[in-house]
């Protein structure tokens, strides 16, 4: 084996590097694209598997880790490479946190409008690799809707790129979107380029307390069918409520809030405007992870959201749970407590009610035992052979995040 000291940024693993209690044999901390390339090429030549980590906020997503040959940390890849504020685009290294990036971009009153729940620590690479997003996905979309370029290392260590640095770029395959949501199974992301949006100056959140799931579907449908343009349309349980957020210039926010309150009242509901302090607290708490809970990302058709929540009530059999997410998109995070048997019953029942192509229930986080017993991804459908073929094209030697990509690729 090539000596570790001959590979830049690579050292032997220690207890402090452990992932789910597994200490890696080696840890790589590259500081440049070239060092990433060198590390991956070395791992491939020595037939070592490689696991990529940013800030570690999503390391529990996916199947439990059994062994780690090389843990590649992107912590030293943390720069805003270029901010083309005139073009509303920016290129950012994978290890930079979204919070730090937006502070830098904010100097020109711009930002990447991504707000995952762990946004204070989540890195650009991790957000892209998992296609993670938050409440503002309703208005701005997920990472795959904002990314326009990507630089990455393939499974053999070769550096590659896709997309470009301008929004209107149609050359070649859409590699940025292909790698988004691949959980690092197709390449080690070095940097990504995003289209940006201007920062908003005013915000209002309307809160509507609801009695049952059918009311949630009715009111969300009316808002979606109106001319209102909220940046977030979120529900949460418990208590069952709908939160409608408007962000823009002050005059627009005020007018939209007035129109929304009228729509809510005309529909037979009582809505109120949260005070500034309450608004900040609502969004700070919204969707916050519950300690020791099992997290399940559920996707369904927006029109079937009430039925999915009603089914969860039935399957849980009185066990406590929380849910929060996009009322207008049918995407939410379910957090389950209770016994492992109850959790398995809920997850399995959801999957049986959500056939491939119409929804999914992905086990985001949970105990090692539960993630061993249940397939993390659930039914994939007939796309799995194609996904395996793409994996083979990018990583023929099975080096990168093996078994952690969609369908355990």
N, C-alpha and C positions, 0 to 999 in steps of 0.2 A: 504493500500500500504506500502511495505517495505520502511523504512526511507531512503532518499537519502544519508544521512550521513553514513549509514551502508555499502554503496557500494563504494569501492575504486575508486577514480578518477572521481566521478560523482558529478555534481553541477547543480544548476538551470540555465537555459538559460538566456542570456542577449541580448541586442540589437546588440552588436558587433558579436554575433554568428549567425545572421540571414542569411538565404539562400534564395535568390530571395525575400527578404523582409519578410520572414517567420521566426519568432523567435521560436526556439525549446523550449519545456518545460524543457528538461534536456540536459546537455552536458556531455559526458563521454570522459575523456582523459587518457585512460589506458597506463601504461608504461611497460607492459609485456603481454605475451600470457595468463597468468593466470588471469590478470585483464580484458583482453578482454573477456575471457570465463565467468568470473563472471558478467560482464556487460550485455552480451547477455543473459545469463541465467536469470538474474534479469528482463530484458525487456520482455522475453518470459513469465516468471511467472506472471508478472503484465499486460500481454496482451498489451504491448506498442510496436509500430512500431519503427524501428531503421534505421537511414540513416547514411551511412559511408562517411566520408570526409577526404581527404588527404590535399593537398595544395589548393583545391578548384578550380583548373584550368578547371575541367570538370563538375562542378555542374550544368551548364546550358544544358548539354547534357541530353536528355531524356525529358519526359513529365514535365510540370511545377509542382513544389512542392506546395501542398495545405496546408499541416500541417506536423509538425515534433514532434513526441513524444520524441525521444532520438536522438541526433546528436552525433555519435561516431567519434572522431577525432583520427587519427593515428599519430599525430605530434610528440608524445613522443616515438614512435617506429621507431627510426631513425638510427639504427646501422648497420654496416656491421658485421654480426654475425661471418662469417668465410670466409676467402679467401684462397682457396686451389690452390695456383698459379701453383704448380706442375701438378695438374690435370686440370687446366683451368676451374675451377668452383668457384662460390661464392654464399653464402647465405646472403640475405639482408632483413632487416625488411621493412614492408610496407610503413612506413612514411618517409623513407629516399628519398631524391631527386636523380634523375638519375645523375644530375651534381655532387653532393657531392660523390655519390658512385663511379663514374668514376674517380674522383680525387684520391680517396683512392686506387682504383684498379690500377691506373696509376703509382703508386709507383713501381709496378712490370711490367710495360709496358703492361698492359692488360686492357680490358674494356668490358662492355656490349654494343654492337653496336646498341643501340636504340637512335634515334634522333628525337623525337616528337617536334612539333613546340614550345611547351612551356617547353622545356627541362631544362631550368634554374630553373624552379619551380616545374615541374611535379614530383609526387612521384612514387615509384616503385609499390605501391598498385594500384594507379589510372591508371598507364600505363597498368598493367596486367588486371585489371578489365575491361578496355575498349579496350584492344588489340591495343593500340595506337602505331603508328610508324611514321617514316618520310622517307626522300629520300633514306636512306641507306637500306631500306627494299628490294630494288632491289637485293642487294647482300646478305644480312644477314638474311632476313626474318622479320616477325613480332614477338611480344612477345611470341606467341604460338609456334614459331619455335625455341625459345631460352630457354624457361623455361623447367626445368627438375624435379623440386620438389616444393611442396607448403605445407605450414602449415596454417590452417584456423580454425575458429570457426563456427560450424554449427548453424542452427536456434534455437537449444535448448541450445546453449552455450558449447556443448562438443567440445573439441579440436580434430582435425583430421589432417591427413597428407596424401600426395600422392606423388608418384615419389620417388626420392632419391637425393643423393649428387654426383653421378657420371653420366656421359653421357650415358653409356650403362646400362640402368635400364629398365627391361621389366616386373617387378612384378606388378600384380594388374591392376586396371583400370587406365586410363590416366586422373587422377583428375587434374593435373596441367593445361592441355589443356581445360578441361571441365570448370574450373573456369575462364580461360582467356577469356575475352569478355562477361562475364555473368553480368557485371555491378553491382557486389556486391549482386546479387539476390540469390546466392547459399551459400554464406559464407562470413565472414569477414576475409580477407586475413591478416595474421599476418607476414609471411615472405615468400620469394620465393627464389629458387635456380636456377641459370642460368649457361649455358655454356658460356665461355668467348672466346674472340679473342685477338690476339696480337695487340697492337697499331701499326698503320702504321706510316711511317716516311716521306712520300712524297705524294703530292696531285697535280693533274692537272684537270682543268675543261675546256672543249671545249664548245663553245657557237655557235649555228647555228640559225640565224634569218630565219624565214619561212614566206611564203606568205599566205598559206591557210592550212586548216585542213588535206587535202589529202596529202600534202607534209609531215606533221607530221607523219602520218601513214606509208608513204613510207619509210622515213628515219629511223624511229624507228624499222620498220620491218627488214631493212637491217642490223642494228646494232645487233639486237637480233639474226639474222641468221648467224652472223660472229663468229670468235673465240675471239672477244674482251670480256673482263670481267670487265665492269665498276661496281663501287660500287653504282652509282646512274645514272638513265636515266630518267630525269625529263623534263616535259613541263610546260610552264606557258602562260597565256593570261591575259591581254596584257602586253608587246608586245608578239606576238606568237613566241616562241623560244623553242629550245630543248637544254638541258644542259646535257653533258656527263662527269661524274667524274670518275677519276681513282685514287686509293689510294693503295699504296704498298711501296716497296723499290724504290729508285730513278731510278735505271736502268729499272725496269719493267714499272714504270709510264711513263718514257720517250719513251720507245719502243711502248707501247700501244697508247700513244698520237699520235706518228708518223703514226702508222697503221690506227688509227681512222681518222686522217685528210685525209689520202689517200682515205679511203673508202668514206668519205663525199664528197671529190672533185670528185671522179669517179662517184658518184651518181648525180652530177650536182649541188651541193650545196657549199656554202662558209662557212667554219668553221674557228674559230679562238681560240687561247688559251688565256684564261683570265689571266691577270697579277695576282700576289699574292694578292695584295690589292683588286683588283676587284673581285677575286674569293671569298675572305672572305666576301665581301659586298654582292655579289650575293646570297650566301647561308644564310647570316643573314637576308636578305630581302625576300627570296623565301618562299612563302606561308604564309607570316605574316598575322595574322587576320586583317580584315578591320573593323574599328570602326562602330558599329551599323549595320553590315551586318548580313544576315542570312546564316549560314553555313550548307551545304549539302554534306555529304560524298557519292560520286557516285562510284559504282563499275560496270564495264562492261567488256566484253571480250576485250583484247588488240586490236584485229583486228577490233572491232566496236567502238573504241575510237573516230576516226574522225567523224563518223556518230552521236555519242552522242553529240559531241561539236557543230556540225552543227545544230542539233535539238535544243540545248540550244539557239543558235543564233536566230532561228526562233521563239521559244517560248517567249524569252525575249523581242522581238519586239523593239529592239533599247535601252532597258534599260541597264545601266551599270552593269557589273559583272566581277569578276576575277575567274580564275581557275588555280590550280597548283597541280601536282601530278605525279604518277608513269606512265610514258609513256609505259613502258614495262610490266606493270601489269594491266593497265586499271582502276586504283584506283586513285581518285583525290578528292580534296575539292573544291566545288563550293561556292563562296561567292556572294550572291545576295543583291542588294540594290533596290530602287524603291518601288512602292506601294505594300501593302500586297496582292492585287489581282494579280499583276504580279508575285510575288513570288509564290503564290499558283498555278498559271497557269504553271510556269516552273516546279515546283516539281511534280505536278499531271501529266503533260505531260511526264516527264521523267519516272515516275513510270509505266505509261501505255505502254511505249516503252521497259521497262525492266522487263519482266515477271519473277516471282520467279524462281530461279535456273539459270538465265542468267544475273542477275545483280540486283542492288538495288539503291535506293536514300533515304538515312537516314537523317532525319532532326537533325543535330548535335546541333545547337544552333539557337536561334531566339527569337522574342518577345513572351511573355506569350500568347497573343491572338492567334498568328499564331500556336503555339504548342498546343493550345486547339482545334483549328479548324481542323488541319491536324494530322492524326496519325503519330507519330514521326518515327516509324519503317517502315511504308508502308506495303505492302503485305508480309506475312511471308511464305505462302505456307502450305503444308500439314505437316510440321514439328512441328506446334504449339502444338498439343496434346501431343507429346513426350516431348516437352520442359516444358509443364505444369506438366507432370508426374515427371520429374526430379526435378523441383522446389518443388513439394510436398514431394519428398523423402528427400531433404536436409533441407527444411524449411516448415514443415507441418502446423505450426501455423501462417504463413504469417507475419514474424517479419522483415526480412531483405530486405531493399531497395524495398519495395513493389511497383509494377507498373513501376519500372525503368529498369527492364531487357528486353532483346529482346522480342518483342511481348507483351510488357507491363506486363510480368509475375512478 
